[in-house]
Amino acid sequence: MENHNHPFYNPRLSYEENYQKGPFGDFTQKPEISIVNQPSVHFLGNKINLPFGIPAGPLLNGKYVKAALDWGYDLCVYKTVRTKKYKCHPLPNVLAIHPEHRLSENVDTVLADQNYDLPLSITNSFGVPSFDPDIWQPDMEDAVNYAKPGQVVIGSFQGTLGVTNHIEENYAEAARLVDETGVPLLEANLSCPNEGVNNLLCFDIDKVERIAHAIKNAVPDKPLMLKLAYFKDNKLLYSFLERLAPIVDGFCAINTLSARPVTSQGKQALGEDRPTGGVCGDAIRWAGEEMVSRLYEWRANHNEKFVIIGVGGVNSPEHYRTYLSLGADAVMSATGAMWNPALALQIKKALQ
């Protein structure tokens, strides 16, 4: 990884400042050298150059998406949007974490600070903010139209509790609004904590099934992927797949693992009202790889056709190759790409 002192998202600035002033670092200019392959990989009805990109989260708006496309990321997910404005958590939103051992799925306590050393893992705590549709819809449409042959912009969205009587209705409305921008692929974000009660939404299979049906009824002719968290329990994962695989077209896994970030003095690093935060980056690569392997095994055993996007800890061409070898149809990087904007070009060069 290179240029890790100048990520394209500045963790020392607020979300709003990053939205207005970003992206930063190398993303402020086009690369001097671009590596373009002929679109040859088929992905949910689209031909793409390289099945590698950036997942929902770091690409806050069209400026970020366009920069990522210029830097060779051929699958770019426009940050998760909602049907109405939703505020971001206050600073800090991004901190480096330094686990003493491999981060587990059991909400470990980890040291957090602003020393962004390699290999890099971070905790992020935003709350899935969104602007109103009248702001993000034309911006997303502009980003979609900017994509070159062999590149795809994916529209990520999330429902919001309390907007309608049932969360599935709001997911369906969000899908309809995203569809109006012309994105070729949809991704429903089920892996963030806001709309869960005691657990993440993706663990509530009955509710997810209702959401998936509602989205498909609202937008029947566009491929739908679901963004998932890490499933500890195979029984729960297999039950989830039995119900959802016949409805949707793909799964993106994983988002983050939850941890308790603390300062060197033992205080809650994200503030007293946020004891936990999602961790991404190097520390969760094992979980992303394991989920891809389990999804692939189930797909093969049940003769299903859904696509698998592997996410978690990808910061080198070797990590990209590993995810593909485990069964991923595409791979994405958030933390690795943020601190090394040239990652996609490095992978393309390594594959030449």
Sequence and secondary structure as in RCSB ss.txt:
>XXXX:A:sequence
MENHNHPFYNPRLSYEENYQKGPFGDFTQKPEISIVNQPSVHFLGNKINLPFGIPAGPLLNGKYVKAALDWGYDL
CVYKTVRTKKYKCHPLPNVLAIHPEHRLSENVDTVLADQNYDLPLSITNSFGVPSFDPDIWQPDMEDAVNYAKPG
QVVIGSFQGTLGVTNHIEENYAEAARLVDETGVPLLEANLSCPNEGVNNLLCFDIDKVERIAHAIKNAVPDKPLM
LKLAYFKDNKLLYSFLERLAPIVDGFCAINTLSARPVTSQGKQALGEDRPTGGVCGDAIRWAGEEMVSRLYEWRA
NHNEKFVIIGVGGVNSPEHYRTYLSLGADAVMSATGAMWNPALALQIKKALQ
>XXXX:A:secstr
   TTS SS TTS HHHHHHH   GGGGS  SS     S EEETTEEES SEEE TTT  SHHHHHHHHHTT SE
EEEEEE SS B    S  EEEEE SS   SS  EEEEES   SS EEEE     B  HHHHHHHHHHHHHH  TT
 EEEEEE   TTSSSSHHHHHHHHHHHHHTTT SEEEEE  SGGG SSS GGG HHHHHHHHHHHHHHSTTS EE
EEE   S HHHHHHHHHHHTTT SEEEE   EEEEEE TTS BTT TT   EEEEEGGGHHHHHHHHHHHHHHHH
HHT   EEEEESS  SHHHHHHHHHTT SEEE SHHHHH TTHHHHHHHHH 
